[in-house]
Amino acid sequence: MGLDAGGNQREGGVRPRGVPQAPHESQRTMTPTADTPSRDPHSRPRLALVTGASSGIGRAFALRLGANGFDLIVVGRRGERLEQLVGELPNVTVRPVVADLGGDAGVQAVADLCGREPLTLLVNNAGVAHYMPFVDLPADKASELLHVKVVAPTMLARAAAGGMVARGDGAIINVAGMLAFSGPAPLERLPLRRAVYTAALAHIVALSQALHEELKAQGVRVQALCPGVVATEFHERQGLDLSAVPRMSADDVVTASLRGLALGEVVCAPGVEDAGLLDAVSQADLAAFSGQAVGLATRYR
């Protein structure tokens, strides 16, 4: 069983309303459907926790999943925005949780919640950027960025994974971005300086890939979602005006993520037409890893 592009459960399996077992290689080419399948009325309700749910991609995830029958725990810093989701999704249970994932206390509180609740799906979406040169980045802003994009996704996934493994199903979507692949880009090509943010997104991709391999045999699927520039409030909060830049909608990002999950994609890049490029990156990483030896490389002698 699986989720289609609408967040609906795909048929098959003994738990028809849960997130699917990890697919075999032969299943990765299946074509997902956006149609709503029939559901077992006696099955356990699905529960998703979405961070950064007050706006942008997180809000789009909450609305899509709620519209398709998921009960929700929505986490964010703006309580009034979270309360709006309660009113917009009257047919499911929506629990707003105001928390700041930029510090240890907020991360621990939400991690505890992930450990207690029988989550079907965890969406680690909360984000903050603080674009600026590395030497100018204040320590408190660097710490906040690392908590939101490194510590929180890691600790929330750790807290949720145990229950998912015990139940034999579940999925974790970690929202990163295409900047995760931009480390080697020269300043002439990518003039905005954001070393810590880029490194944080690369952590999310590597974490998701390694965690997927670790948990897939136990029915838990993990995805790194890597959108490009998206039409949300995110860049405005960084003081950047991208209104003239072509941007993908948050709804399209969510569609790609859920469809990619059904396809078995571990790295989902909604704006990359040639999926072979992503495979080439992974193969290059593995080739470099496999190319090491115990002897000193000739170029260093």
N, C-alpha and C positions, 0 to 999 in steps of 0.2 A: 504494500500500500504506500501512498505517497501524497504529496501536496501538488495541486496543479497551479497554474498561473494566477488563479483567483484566490488561492489559499484554501481551496477545498480539498478534502481527503479523496485520494484515489482508491479504487476498490481493491480488495484482496486482503488476505491475512486474517488473523484471529482478533485483532484489535482495530476495527474499521475506522475509528475516529482518531487514531494516533498518527504520529509522523512515522514514515516507513522505515523498514530495515534498510541498511545500506545495500545498494544494488550490486549485482554481479556485473562484470564488464559487459556481458551481453545485453544488460538492461540499460546501459548508458545511452543507447541510440533510440530509445523509445520516444514517441511523440506525445507530449502531454496535452491534455485537453482543458479548455477553460469552462467546459460544461459542469454543472453541479450534479454530482452523482447522488444516488440514493444513499442514505445513512441508516445504520442500525440504531433504532430508538432506544435500545437497552445499553448502548455503549457508554463509556465514561466520558464526560464532557472534556473538551480540549481546553487547555489553559496555556496562554502565552504571556510572557513578561517582556515588555519593550521598554528600553531605556531611551532617554531623549525623545519622549513621546509627545512633548508639548508643541513641536513644530516639525516642518520639513519631512525628511524620510521617516523618522520615527512616528510622526502623526499619520503619515500615509500607510505605514505598516499597521498601526492600530486600527484605522478605519477599515482597511481591507480584511484583516483577520476577524475583526468584530462583525463585519457584515456577513462573513461566512461561518459564523457560529462559534468562534473562539471566545471564551471568557478571557478577560484581560486584567493584568496588573500593569498599569502605565506609570512609569517613573520619569520625573523631571524636576526642574527647579521652580517652574512657574505653576503654582497650584491652580490658578484660575483657568489656565489653558487645559490642564488635565481634567478639571471639572466639566469643561465643555464636552469632552469625549463621553462623559457619563450621559449627558443629554442627547448626544448624537447617536448613541448606540443603545437604545432602550431595550433591545431584545436579548442582550447578553449582560453578564455581570462585569462591570468595569470598576476596578479598585484603584483610585489615584494614590500614589505614594510620592510625596515631596521629599527629594533627597538630592544632595550635592555630591556628585561622584568625583569632585575635584580634591577630596581629602579622605583621610583614612576612615573617619567616622561614617561618612556617607557610603563608602564602598562596603564597609563591614555590615552596615544595616541592610543594604540590598542583597549582599551575599547571603546573609542569614535567611532572608526571605526566599532566595533561590533554593537554599538547602531544605527549607520547610515545605515548600509548595510542590505539588506533583506536576511540574511543568512539562508540557508537550513540546514547547518551543521557547527558546530564549533568543531575543534579538538584542545584541549589544550594539546599540546605535549611538549613544550619547557622544557628543563631539565638541571640541574646542580647538582652535588652531594657533593663535598667537604668532602670526607670521612676522618675523623680524630676524635680522642677522643674529647669529649664535651669540656673539660677544655682547650684544645689546639686550638679550632676552633676560628679564629679571628672574631671579631664582624662584620667586613665588609663582610666576607664570609658567616657568618650566616644570615645576612640581605639579601644578594643576593639570597641565597638558599630559604629563606622564601618568597621573592618576586616572584621568578620564579615558585615555586611549591605550594605556598599557596595563596598569594595575587593575582597573575595573573589569575590562573584558576577561582578563586572566582569572581573577578571583571569582567573578560571577559564573564563568564557565566551570571552574573547579567545583563550586558549590552545587551547581545544577546537574553536573554530569553523573554524580553518584546515583542519584535517584533515577535518572534516565537509563543508566546501565542496569539497575535493579529491575526496572519495568520492561527492559528489552526494547525500548524505542525512544525516540526524541530527536530533536535537531537544535543546533546552535548556529545562528547567523551572526557573524562578526563583521560589522561595517567598517571597511578600511577605505581605500580610494586608489585611483590610478597613480597618484603620487608615490605610492609604495614602490613603484618600479622606476622612479625618476632619480634615484641617488646619483648615477653617473652623469646626469645631464649638466652640460656646462652652463654658466650663468648667461651666456649669450642666447641660449635657447630657452632657459627658464629663469628669468631674472629675479623672481620673488625668492627671497632667502628664507628658508623654513626647514632647516636641518633636523630639528627635534621632531617636528610634525611628520616629516618624511620618514624618519627612522621609526616613529611610533606606528605608522601605517604598515611599514615593512614587518614590524614585530607581529602585527595582527595577521598578516598573510602567512608568515612562517608558523605561528602558533596554530592557525587553523589547519594548515596542511599536515603538520605533525600530529595534531589532536585527531584529525579525521582518520589517519592511518591507525592510530592507537585504539580508537573506539568503534570503527566501522563494523568489526566482526561482532560487536555487542549490540548492534542495532541503532547506534547513535551516529547521526550524520552532522558534519561540520562544514560550514561554508564561509569563505572570505568574500564579502561583497565589495567590489571595487568600482564604484561609479566615477565618472569624470566630473565635470562642472555641472551642478544641479541647481535648478531654480528654487532656492529656499532662502531663508533669512541668514544662512550660515556666513556667507561672505560679507553681508551688510554689517553683521556684528563685529567683523574684523576691520570695519572701516573701508571696505573695498566696494566700489561700484562696478558691478559686472552686468548691468542692465543691457548693455549693447552686445554682450557676448552670447552666442547661441548656447543654450543650456537644456539639459534633459529634465523632464518633469519628475518629481518624486514618485508619482504613480507609476511611471514607466520603470523606474529603478526597482520598485517593489514587484512589479510584474516579472521583470528579468530575474530577480532573486528567487521567487517562488517557482518559476519555470525552471530555472537552473537547478534548484534543489530536486525537482522531479527528474531532471536529466542526470543527476548524479555529479554535477559540477562542483568541485571543491573551491576553485577560484572562479567567481562570476564577475565578468566585466561587461556591464550592460551596453556600453558603446563600442565595443570591439567586435567588428563584423567577422574577422578571421580568427576563430577560436584556436587555430593552429599556432598563432603567435604566442598565446598563453602556454600551450604545450611546449613550444620551443624554449621559452624561458625556464620552465621546469626541467626540461631535459638538459639544458645548459648548466643549470645548478647541479644536477646529479652528475653530469660529466665532470665538472670541476671537483666535486666531492670524491668521485671515484678515481680521479687522476692523481691523487696524492701518493707518495711513497715515503719510505723511512729515510731514504738518502737525500742529501741536500740537492736541490734543483741546480742544474748546470749553470743557469744564469747568475747564481749567487757564489759560484766558486771563483 
